[in-house]
Amino acid sequence: MSSLAPGRPCPICRKPAAEPHRPFCSQRCKDVDLHRWLSGVYAVPAVEAEEDELGLAEPEDAPPLGRRSPADGT
Ligand SMILES: [Zn+2]
């Protein structure tokens, strides 16, 4: 079974890992793993959040409450 793959197989595609990309077999699998990791950590729908913020930031129905107090900036 393990005659051509001395090291661990690529965790992404299970192919034998290649030296420069270990423990992955290629740069592509490296990226795939990175993306998986990132999406796992930052599991936030950025688009939805942005739309929500825009809706809250610019209430077209409600007029500005005149919060131009100088204390706000300082
Ligand atoms: Zn791979």
PDB file of the backbone (N, CA, C, O) and the ligand in Angstrom, with CONECT records:
HET     ZN  A 101       1
ATOM      1  N   MET A   1       0.830  -1.203   0.000  1.00  0.00           N
ATOM      2  CA  MET A   1       0.000   0.000   0.000  1.00  0.00           C
ATOM      3  C   MET A   1       0.867   1.257   0.000  1.00  0.00           C
ATOM      4  O   MET A   1       0.750   2.113  -0.877  1.00  0.00           O
ATOM      5  N   SER A   2       1.732   1.345   0.996  1.00  0.00           N
ATOM      6  CA  SER A   2       2.522   2.573   1.123  1.00  0.00           C
ATOM      7  C   SER A   2       3.927   2.358   0.571  1.00  0.00           C
ATOM      8  O   SER A   2       4.905   2.252   1.310  1.00  0.00           O
ATOM      9  N   SER A   3       3.987   2.300  -0.739  1.00  0.00           N
ATOM     10  CA  SER A   3       5.291   2.093  -1.358  1.00  0.00           C
ATOM     11  C   SER A   3       5.799   3.374  -2.007  1.00  0.00           C
ATOM     12  O   SER A   3       7.001   3.640  -2.014  1.00  0.00           O
ATOM     13  N   LEU A   4       4.876   4.166  -2.553  1.00  0.00           N
ATOM     14  CA  LEU A   4       5.293   5.390  -3.231  1.00  0.00           C
ATOM     15  C   LEU A   4       5.056   6.624  -2.379  1.00  0.00           C
ATOM     16  O   LEU A   4       5.515   7.714  -2.722  1.00  0.00           O
ATOM     17  N   ALA A   5       4.344   6.462  -1.270  1.00  0.00           N
ATOM     18  CA  ALA A   5       4.043   7.619  -0.429  1.00  0.00           C
ATOM     19  C   ALA A   5       4.627   7.423   0.967  1.00  0.00           C
ATOM     20  O   ALA A   5       3.972   6.868   1.849  1.00  0.00           O
ATOM     21  N   PRO A   6       5.821   7.867   1.156  1.00  0.00           N
ATOM     22  CA  PRO A   6       6.474   7.712   2.455  1.00  0.00           C
ATOM     23  C   PRO A   6       5.845   8.595   3.531  1.00  0.00           C
ATOM     24  O   PRO A   6       5.737   8.190   4.688  1.00  0.00           O
ATOM     25  N   GLY A   7       5.434   9.792   3.147  1.00  0.00           N
ATOM     26  CA  GLY A   7       4.840  10.715   4.102  1.00  0.00           C
ATOM     27  C   GLY A   7       3.338  10.565   4.181  1.00  0.00           C
ATOM     28  O   GLY A   7       2.768   9.613   3.647  1.00  0.00           O
ATOM     29  N   ARG A   8       2.704  11.503   4.845  1.00  0.00           N
ATOM     30  CA  ARG A   8       1.244  11.468   4.922  1.00  0.00           C
ATOM     31  C   ARG A   8       0.652  11.963   3.610  1.00  0.00           C
ATOM     32  O   ARG A   8       1.224  12.815   2.930  1.00  0.00           O
ATOM     33  N   PRO A   9      -0.501  11.413   3.274  1.00  0.00           N
ATOM     34  CA  PRO A   9      -1.155  11.877   2.039  1.00  0.00           C
ATOM     35  C   PRO A   9      -1.735  13.274   2.216  1.00  0.00           C
ATOM     36  O   PRO A   9      -1.958  13.738   3.334  1.00  0.00           O
ATOM     37  N   CYS A  10      -1.973  13.927   1.091  1.00  0.00           N
ATOM     38  CA  CYS A  10      -2.577  15.259   1.117  1.00  0.00           C
ATOM     39  C   CYS A  10      -3.947  15.175   1.776  1.00  0.00           C
ATOM     40  O   CYS A  10      -4.788  14.380   1.357  1.00  0.00           O
ATOM     41  N   PRO A  11      -4.178  15.984   2.801  1.00  0.00           N
ATOM     42  CA  PRO A  11      -5.455  15.945   3.525  1.00  0.00           C
ATOM     43  C   PRO A  11      -6.624  16.410   2.677  1.00  0.00           C
ATOM     44  O   PRO A  11      -7.780  16.194   3.042  1.00  0.00           O
ATOM     45  N   ILE A  12      -6.340  17.042   1.559  1.00  0.00           N
ATOM     46  CA  ILE A  12      -7.408  17.563   0.705  1.00  0.00           C
ATOM     47  C   ILE A  12      -7.847  16.528  -0.312  1.00  0.00           C
ATOM     48  O   ILE A  12      -9.034  16.214  -0.411  1.00  0.00           O
ATOM     49  N   CYS A  13      -6.892  15.992  -1.075  1.00  0.00           N
ATOM     50  CA  CYS A  13      -7.258  15.084  -2.160  1.00  0.00           C
ATOM     51  C   CYS A  13      -6.704  13.683  -1.947  1.00  0.00           C
ATOM     52  O   CYS A  13      -6.937  12.790  -2.761  1.00  0.00           O
ATOM     53  N   ARG A  14      -5.955  13.483  -0.829  1.00  0.00           N
ATOM     54  CA  ARG A  14      -5.440  12.154  -0.487  1.00  0.00           C
ATOM     55  C   ARG A  14      -4.331  11.687  -1.411  1.00  0.00           C
ATOM     56  O   ARG A  14      -3.953  10.516  -1.386  1.00  0.00           O
ATOM     57  N   LYS A  15      -3.814  12.578  -2.216  1.00  0.00           N
ATOM     58  CA  LYS A  15      -2.679  12.187  -3.050  1.00  0.00           C
ATOM     59  C   LYS A  15      -1.409  12.296  -2.205  1.00  0.00           C
ATOM     60  O   LYS A  15      -1.397  12.973  -1.177  1.00  0.00           O
ATOM     61  N   PRO A  16      -0.354  11.634  -2.642  1.00  0.00           N
ATOM     62  CA  PRO A  16       0.911  11.740  -1.912  1.00  0.00           C
ATOM     63  C   PRO A  16       1.374  13.186  -1.851  1.00  0.00           C
ATOM     64  O   PRO A  16       1.387  13.884  -2.865  1.00  0.00           O
ATOM     65  N   ALA A  17       1.750  13.626  -0.677  1.00  0.00           N
ATOM     66  CA  ALA A  17       2.194  15.000  -0.518  1.00  0.00           C
ATOM     67  C   ALA A  17       3.511  15.231  -1.232  1.00  0.00           C
ATOM     68  O   ALA A  17       4.381  14.361  -1.263  1.00  0.00           O
ATOM     69  N   ALA A  18       3.644  16.419  -1.804  1.00  0.00           N
ATOM     70  CA  ALA A  18       4.874  16.777  -2.498  1.00  0.00           C
ATOM     71  C   ALA A  18       5.726  17.661  -1.600  1.00  0.00           C
ATOM     72  O   ALA A  18       5.214  18.500  -0.860  1.00  0.00           O
ATOM     73  N   GLU A  19       7.008  17.460  -1.679  1.00  0.00           N
ATOM     74  CA  GLU A  19       7.944  18.135  -0.786  1.00  0.00           C
ATOM     75  C   GLU A  19       7.684  19.631  -0.571  1.00  0.00           C
ATOM     76  O   GLU A  19       7.488  20.050   0.570  1.00  0.00           O
ATOM     77  N   PRO A  20       7.677  20.439  -1.619  1.00  0.00           N
ATOM     78  CA  PRO A  20       7.569  21.902  -1.403  1.00  0.00           C
ATOM     79  C   PRO A  20       6.224  22.340  -0.848  1.00  0.00           C
ATOM     80  O   PRO A  20       6.075  23.480  -0.408  1.00  0.00           O
ATOM     81  N   HIS A  21       5.245  21.444  -0.865  1.00  0.00           N
ATOM     82  CA  HIS A  21       3.901  21.858  -0.440  1.00  0.00           C
ATOM     83  C   HIS A  21       3.399  21.056   0.758  1.00  0.00           C
ATOM     84  O   HIS A  21       2.238  21.176   1.149  1.00  0.00           O
ATOM     85  N   ARG A  22       4.272  20.244   1.334  1.00  0.00           N
ATOM     86  CA  ARG A  22       3.827  19.418   2.449  1.00  0.00           C
ATOM     87  C   ARG A  22       3.125  20.244   3.517  1.00  0.00           C
ATOM     88  O   ARG A  22       3.509  21.389   3.756  1.00  0.00           O
ATOM     89  N   PRO A  23       2.088  19.679   4.176  1.00  0.00           N
ATOM     90  CA  PRO A  23       1.645  18.292   3.962  1.00  0.00           C
ATOM     91  C   PRO A  23       0.686  18.134   2.803  1.00  0.00           C
ATOM     92  O   PRO A  23      -0.015  17.127   2.700  1.00  0.00           O
ATOM     93  N   PHE A  24       0.652  19.128   1.931  1.00  0.00           N
ATOM     94  CA  PHE A  24      -0.248  19.041   0.795  1.00  0.00           C
ATOM     95  C   PHE A  24       0.507  18.575  -0.443  1.00  0.00           C
ATOM     96  O   PHE A  24       1.733  18.459  -0.428  1.00  0.00           O
ATOM     97  N   CYS A  25      -0.242  18.305  -1.520  1.00  0.00           N
ATOM     98  CA  CYS A  25       0.394  17.794  -2.725  1.00  0.00           C
ATOM     99  C   CYS A  25       0.690  18.923  -3.689  1.00  0.00           C
ATOM    100  O   CYS A  25       1.533  18.788  -4.576  1.00  0.00           O
ATOM    101  N   SER A  26      -0.002  20.038  -3.516  1.00  0.00           N
ATOM    102  CA  SER A  26       0.193  21.138  -4.460  1.00  0.00           C
ATOM    103  C   SER A  26      -0.260  22.445  -3.833  1.00  0.00           C
ATOM    104  O   SER A  26      -0.904  22.460  -2.784  1.00  0.00           O
ATOM    105  N   GLN A  27       0.088  23.541  -4.494  1.00  0.00           N
ATOM    106  CA  GLN A  27      -0.306  24.861  -4.004  1.00  0.00           C
ATOM    107  C   GLN A  27      -1.828  24.983  -3.984  1.00  0.00           C
ATOM    108  O   GLN A  27      -2.402  25.656  -3.128  1.00  0.00           O
ATOM    109  N   ARG A  28      -2.455  24.329  -4.928  1.00  0.00           N
ATOM    110  CA  ARG A  28      -3.907  24.418  -5.030  1.00  0.00           C
ATOM    111  C   ARG A  28      -4.563  23.838  -3.780  1.00  0.00           C
ATOM    112  O   ARG A  28      -5.471  24.437  -3.203  1.00  0.00           O
ATOM    113  N   CYS A  29      -4.087  22.660  -3.372  1.00  0.00           N
ATOM    114  CA  CYS A  29      -4.666  22.034  -2.188  1.00  0.00           C
ATOM    115  C   CYS A  29      -4.347  22.870  -0.952  1.00  0.00           C
ATOM    116  O   CYS A  29      -5.134  22.919  -0.006  1.00  0.00           O
ATOM    117  N   LYS A  30      -3.216  23.512  -0.965  1.00  0.00           N
ATOM    118  CA  LYS A  30      -2.853  24.403   0.129  1.00  0.00           C
ATOM    119  C   LYS A  30      -3.899  25.510   0.250  1.00  0.00           C
ATOM    120  O   LYS A  30      -4.386  25.813   1.340  1.00  0.00           O
ATOM    121  N   ASP A  31      -4.231  26.103  -0.896  1.00  0.00           N
ATOM    122  CA  ASP A  31      -5.212  27.185  -0.901  1.00  0.00           C
ATOM    123  C   ASP A  31      -6.580  26.687  -0.444  1.00  0.00           C
ATOM    124  O   ASP A  31      -7.284  27.354   0.314  1.00  0.00           O
ATOM    125  N   VAL A  32      -6.935  25.502  -0.924  1.00  0.00           N
ATOM    126  CA  VAL A  32      -8.228  24.944  -0.549  1.00  0.00           C
ATOM    127  C   VAL A  32      -8.319  24.814   0.962  1.00  0.00           C
ATOM    128  O   VAL A  32      -9.331  25.161   1.571  1.00  0.00           O
ATOM    129  N   ASP A  33      -7.252  24.311   1.552  1.00  0.00           N
ATOM    130  CA  ASP A  33      -7.245  24.134   2.998  1.00  0.00           C
ATOM    131  C   ASP A  33      -7.320  25.480   3.700  1.00  0.00           C
ATOM    132  O   ASP A  33      -8.025  25.633   4.698  1.00  0.00           O
ATOM    133  N   LEU A  34      -6.587  26.452   3.173  1.00  0.00           N
ATOM    134  CA  LEU A  34      -6.580  27.788   3.772  1.00  0.00           C
ATOM    135  C   LEU A  34      -7.984  28.376   3.729  1.00  0.00           C
ATOM    136  O   LEU A  34      -8.458  28.943   4.713  1.00  0.00           O
ATOM    137  N   HIS A  35      -8.638  28.240   2.596  1.00  0.00           N
ATOM    138  CA  HIS A  35      -9.982  28.797   2.455  1.00  0.00           C
ATOM    139  C   HIS A  35     -10.940  28.116   3.406  1.00  0.00           C
ATOM    140  O   HIS A  35     -11.803  28.758   4.005  1.00  0.00           O
ATOM    141  N   ARG A  36     -10.782  26.799   3.541  1.00  0.00           N
ATOM    142  CA  ARG A  36     -11.647  26.065   4.470  1.00  0.00           C
ATOM    143  C   ARG A  36     -11.458  26.599   5.875  1.00  0.00           C
ATOM    144  O   ARG A  36     -12.412  26.818   6.623  1.00  0.00           O
ATOM    145  N   TRP A  37     -10.203  26.799   6.202  1.00  0.00           N
ATOM    146  CA  TRP A  37      -9.875  27.261   7.558  1.00  0.00           C
ATOM    147  C   TRP A  37     -10.456  28.653   7.786  1.00  0.00           C
ATOM    148  O   TRP A  37     -11.058  28.921   8.825  1.00  0.00           O
ATOM    149  N   LEU A  38     -10.272  29.524   6.814  1.00  0.00           N
ATOM    150  CA  LEU A  38     -10.752  30.896   6.962  1.00  0.00           C
ATOM    151  C   LEU A  38     -12.274  30.928   7.069  1.00  0.00           C
ATOM    152  O   LEU A  38     -12.828  31.596   7.942  1.00  0.00           O
ATOM    153  N   SER A  39     -12.937  30.209   6.186  1.00  0.00           N
ATOM    154  CA  SER A  39     -14.399  30.224   6.202  1.00  0.00           C
ATOM    155  C   SER A  39     -14.917  29.590   7.484  1.00  0.00           C
ATOM    156  O   SER A  39     -16.033  29.871   7.920  1.00  0.00           O
ATOM    157  N   GLY A  40     -14.103  28.740   8.079  1.00  0.00           N
ATOM    158  CA  GLY A  40     -14.527  28.128   9.340  1.00  0.00           C
ATOM    159  C   GLY A  40     -14.420  29.100  10.488  1.00  0.00           C
ATOM    160  O   GLY A  40     -15.249  29.094  11.398  1.00  0.00           O
ATOM    161  N   VAL A  41     -13.401  29.937  10.447  1.00  0.00           N
ATOM    162  CA  VAL A  41     -13.186  30.906  11.520  1.00  0.00           C
ATOM    163  C   VAL A  41     -14.096  32.112  11.344  1.00  0.00           C
ATOM    164  O   VAL A  41     -14.787  32.537  12.269  1.00  0.00           O
ATOM    165  N   TYR A  42     -14.075  32.645  10.138  1.00  0.00           N
ATOM    166  CA  TYR A  42     -14.899  33.815   9.867  1.00  0.00           C
ATOM    167  C   TYR A  42     -16.180  33.404   9.156  1.00  0.00           C
ATOM    168  O   TYR A  42     -16.439  33.828   8.030  1.00  0.00           O
ATOM    169  N   ALA A  43     -16.967  32.586   9.815  1.00  0.00           N
ATOM    170  CA  ALA A  43     -18.201  32.111   9.205  1.00  0.00           C
ATOM    171  C   ALA A  43     -19.268  33.198   9.287  1.00  0.00           C
ATOM    172  O   ALA A  43     -20.277  33.052   9.977  1.00  0.00           O
ATOM    173  N   VAL A  44     -19.022  34.283   8.573  1.00  0.00           N
ATOM    174  CA  VAL A  44     -19.964  35.402   8.608  1.00  0.00           C
ATOM    175  C   VAL A  44     -20.331  35.822   7.189  1.00  0.00           C
ATOM    176  O   VAL A  44     -19.452  36.110   6.377  1.00  0.00           O
ATOM    177  N   PRO A  45     -21.598  35.857   6.896  1.00  0.00           N
ATOM    178  CA  PRO A  45     -22.035  36.321   5.572  1.00  0.00           C
ATOM    179  C   PRO A  45     -21.805  37.810   5.432  1.00  0.00           C
ATOM    180  O   PRO A  45     -22.654  38.614   5.815  1.00  0.00           O
ATOM    181  N   ALA A  46     -20.662  38.179   4.885  1.00  0.00           N
ATOM    182  CA  ALA A  46     -20.268  39.590   4.827  1.00  0.00           C
ATOM    183  C   ALA A  46     -21.277  40.417   4.037  1.00  0.00           C
ATOM    184  O   ALA A  46     -21.588  41.552   4.401  1.00  0.00           O
ATOM    185  N   VAL A  47     -21.778  39.840   2.964  1.00  0.00           N
ATOM    186  CA  VAL A  47     -22.700  40.604   2.114  1.00  0.00           C
ATOM    187  C   VAL A  47     -23.972  40.949   2.883  1.00  0.00           C
ATOM    188  O   VAL A  47     -24.433  42.091   2.864  1.00  0.00           O
ATOM    189  N   GLU A  48     -24.524  39.962   3.548  1.00  0.00           N
ATOM    190  CA  GLU A  48     -25.755  40.209   4.298  1.00  0.00           C
ATOM    191  C   GLU A  48     -25.533  41.253   5.380  1.00  0.00           C
ATOM    192  O   GLU A  48     -26.359  42.145   5.579  1.00  0.00           O
ATOM    193  N   ALA A  49     -24.417  41.134   6.070  1.00  0.00           N
ATOM    194  CA  ALA A  49     -24.124  42.069   7.152  1.00  0.00           C
ATOM    195  C   ALA A  49     -24.018  43.485   6.604  1.00  0.00           C
ATOM    196  O   ALA A  49     -24.513  44.437   7.208  1.00  0.00           O
ATOM    197  N   GLU A  50     -23.370  43.608   5.456  1.00  0.00           N
ATOM    198  CA  GLU A  50     -23.208  44.945   4.884  1.00  0.00           C
ATOM    199  C   GLU A  50     -24.563  45.544   4.537  1.00  0.00           C
ATOM    200  O   GLU A  50     -24.836  46.707   4.837  1.00  0.00           O
ATOM    201  N   GLU A  51     -25.394  44.751   3.912  1.00  0.00           N
ATOM    202  CA  GLU A  51     -26.725  45.250   3.547  1.00  0.00           C
ATOM    203  C   GLU A  51     -27.486  45.689   4.781  1.00  0.00           C
ATOM    204  O   GLU A  51     -28.180  46.705   4.773  1.00  0.00           O
ATOM    205  N   ASP A  52     -27.347  44.916   5.831  1.00  0.00           N
ATOM    206  CA  ASP A  52     -28.045  45.243   7.062  1.00  0.00           C
ATOM    207  C   ASP A  52     -27.550  46.571   7.621  1.00  0.00           C
ATOM    208  O   ASP A  52     -28.335  47.414   8.056  1.00  0.00           O
ATOM    209  N   GLU A  53     -26.248  46.734   7.600  1.00  0.00           N
ATOM    210  CA  GLU A  53     -25.682  47.968   8.153  1.00  0.00           C
ATOM    211  C   GLU A  53     -26.111  49.173   7.339  1.00  0.00           C
ATOM    212  O   GLU A  53     -26.424  50.230   7.887  1.00  0.00           O
ATOM    213  N   LEU A  54     -26.123  49.005   6.034  1.00  0.00           N
ATOM    214  CA  LEU A  54     -26.524  50.108   5.175  1.00  0.00           C
ATOM    215  C   LEU A  54     -27.967  50.507   5.496  1.00  0.00           C
ATOM    216  O   LEU A  54     -28.291  51.694   5.551  1.00  0.00           O
ATOM    217  N   GLY A  55     -28.800  49.542   5.700  1.00  0.00           N
ATOM    218  CA  GLY A  55     -30.195  49.819   6.004  1.00  0.00           C
ATOM    219  C   GLY A  55     -30.327  50.562   7.319  1.00  0.00           C
ATOM    220  O   GLY A  55     -31.192  51.428   7.455  1.00  0.00           O
ATOM    221  N   LEU A  56     -29.489  50.242   8.286  1.00  0.00           N
ATOM    222  CA  LEU A  56     -29.561  50.878   9.595  1.00  0.00           C
ATOM    223  C   LEU A  56     -28.857  52.230   9.590  1.00  0.00           C
ATOM    224  O   LEU A  56     -29.230  53.140  10.331  1.00  0.00           O
ATOM    225  N   ALA A  57     -27.839  52.350   8.749  1.00  0.00           N
ATOM    226  CA  ALA A  57     -27.044  53.582   8.755  1.00  0.00           C
ATOM    227  C   ALA A  57     -27.791  54.714   8.061  1.00  0.00           C
ATOM    228  O   ALA A  57     -27.634  55.883   8.414  1.00  0.00           O
ATOM    229  N   GLU A  58     -28.608  54.357   7.067  1.00  0.00           N
ATOM    230  CA  GLU A  58     -29.296  55.419   6.343  1.00  0.00           C
ATOM    231  C   GLU A  58     -30.805  55.190   6.341  1.00  0.00           C
ATOM    232  O   GLU A  58     -31.375  54.742   5.345  1.00  0.00           O
ATOM    233  N   PRO A  59     -31.431  55.495   7.442  1.00  0.00           N
ATOM    234  CA  PRO A  59     -32.888  55.356   7.537  1.00  0.00           C
ATOM    235  C   PRO A  59     -33.568  56.466   6.754  1.00  0.00           C
ATOM    236  O   PRO A  59     -33.617  57.613   7.200  1.00  0.00           O
ATOM    237  N   GLU A  60     -34.086  56.125   5.601  1.00  0.00           N
ATOM    238  CA  GLU A  60     -34.659  57.174   4.743  1.00  0.00           C
ATOM    239  C   GLU A  60     -35.937  57.737   5.358  1.00  0.00           C
ATOM    240  O   GLU A  60     -36.281  58.899   5.140  1.00  0.00           O
ATOM    241  N   ASP A  61     -36.626  56.918   6.116  1.00  0.00           N
ATOM    242  CA  ASP A  61     -37.881  57.380   6.718  1.00  0.00           C
ATOM    243  C   ASP A  61     -37.624  58.305   7.903  1.00  0.00           C
ATOM    244  O   ASP A  61     -38.281  59.336   8.047  1.00  0.00           O
ATOM    245  N   ALA A  62     -36.673  57.937   8.744  1.00  0.00           N
ATOM    246  CA  ALA A  62     -36.411  58.731   9.935  1.00  0.00           C
ATOM    247  C   ALA A  62     -35.464  59.890   9.624  1.00  0.00           C
ATOM    248  O   ALA A  62     -34.408  59.689   9.023  1.00  0.00           O
ATOM    249  N   PRO A  63     -35.838  61.091  10.031  1.00  0.00           N
ATOM    250  CA  PRO A  63     -34.966  62.250   9.814  1.00  0.00           C
ATOM    251  C   PRO A  63     -33.795  62.235  10.783  1.00  0.00           C
ATOM    252  O   PRO A  63     -33.879  61.629  11.852  1.00  0.00           O
ATOM    253  N   PRO A  64     -32.708  62.896  10.418  1.00  0.00           N
ATOM    254  CA  PRO A  64     -31.545  62.949  11.322  1.00  0.00           C
ATOM    255  C   PRO A  64     -31.905  63.598  12.637  1.00  0.00           C
ATOM    256  O   PRO A  64     -32.567  64.636  12.649  1.00  0.00           O
ATOM    257  N   LEU A  65     -31.499  63.030  13.718  1.00  0.00           N
ATOM    258  CA  LEU A  65     -31.857  63.538  15.044  1.00  0.00           C
ATOM    259  C   LEU A  65     -30.921  64.664  15.478  1.00  0.00           C
ATOM    260  O   LEU A  65     -30.838  64.990  16.662  1.00  0.00           O
ATOM    261  N   GLY A  66     -30.230  65.244  14.527  1.00  0.00           N
ATOM    262  CA  GLY A  66     -29.386  66.395  14.820  1.00  0.00           C
ATOM    263  C   GLY A  66     -28.338  66.097  15.867  1.00  0.00           C
ATOM    264  O   GLY A  66     -28.150  66.872  16.804  1.00  0.00           O
ATOM    265  N   ARG A  67     -27.651  64.970  15.713  1.00  0.00           N
ATOM    266  CA  ARG A  67     -26.598  64.673  16.697  1.00  0.00           C
ATOM    267  C   ARG A  67     -25.270  65.231  16.196  1.00  0.00           C
ATOM    268  O   ARG A  67     -24.326  64.495  15.910  1.00  0.00           O
ATOM    269  N   ARG A  68     -25.233  66.550  16.102  1.00  0.00           N
ATOM    270  CA  ARG A  68     -24.005  67.208  15.657  1.00  0.00           C
ATOM    271  C   ARG A  68     -23.299  67.846  16.843  1.00  0.00           C
ATOM    272  O   ARG A  68     -22.622  68.864  16.701  1.00  0.00           O
ATOM    273  N   SER A  69     -23.461  67.242  18.011  1.00  0.00           N
ATOM    274  CA  SER A  69     -22.852  67.819  19.207  1.00  0.00           C
ATOM    275  C   SER A  69     -21.336  67.741  19.122  1.00  0.00           C
ATOM    276  O   SER A  69     -20.786  66.712  18.730  1.00  0.00           O
ATOM    277  N   PRO A  70     -20.664  68.814  19.484  1.00  0.00           N
ATOM    278  CA  PRO A  70     -19.189  68.849  19.447  1.00  0.00           C
ATOM    279  C   PRO A  70     -18.576  67.812  20.386  1.00  0.00           C
ATOM    280  O   PRO A  70     -17.459  67.346  20.155  1.00  0.00           O
ATOM    281  N   ALA A  71     -19.282  67.460  21.412  1.00  0.00           N
ATOM    282  CA  ALA A  71     -18.745  66.500  22.376  1.00  0.00           C
ATOM    283  C   ALA A  71     -18.597  65.126  21.738  1.00  0.00           C
ATOM    284  O   ALA A  71     -17.817  64.289  22.192  1.00  0.00           O
ATOM    285  N   ASP A  72     -19.364  64.916  20.679  1.00  0.00           N
ATOM    286  CA  ASP A  72     -19.338  63.613  20.030  1.00  0.00           C
ATOM    287  C   ASP A  72     -17.978  63.355  19.391  1.00  0.00           C
ATOM    288  O   ASP A  72     -17.485  62.227  19.382  1.00  0.00           O
ATOM    289  N   GLY A  73     -17.387  64.406  18.865  1.00  0.00           N
ATOM    290  CA  GLY A  73     -16.109  64.227  18.178  1.00  0.00           C
ATOM    291  C   GLY A  73     -14.944  64.158  19.151  1.00  0.00           C
ATOM    292  O   GLY A  73     -13.914  63.555  18.850  1.00  0.00           O
ATOM    293  N   THR A  74     -15.097  64.748  20.267  1.00  0.00           N
ATOM    294  CA  THR A  74     -13.967  64.774  21.211  1.00  0.00           C
ATOM    295  C   THR A  74     -14.011  63.695  22.176  1.00  0.00           C
ATOM    296  O   THR A  74     -13.128  63.592  23.028  1.00  0.00           O
TER     297      THR A  74
HETATM  298 ZN    ZN A 101      -3.858  17.498  -2.792  1.00  0.00          ZN2+
END
